[in-house]
């Protein structure tokens, strides 16, 4: 949630790859660029997968963050302009199952 709120506040670009990818998702959403949102979301999920391989607990944390991001994209009004994009749906659909 903190990542989401920081991104909305448009603070300086993060040096953490996952946070920076999320900031890019939010920026692309602001610009209504659905394909860019999907690309940045894939990058974020890939970084989370890498992080999650470190241990079982890290894997659970990574999955929780992926689910939270997918739920936000699916339900939060902020993402209404891009959520119907087929590329975004193909990224979040497996997470929401």
Order of alpha helices (4+ residues) and beta strands (2+ residues): alpha-alpha-alpha-alpha-alpha
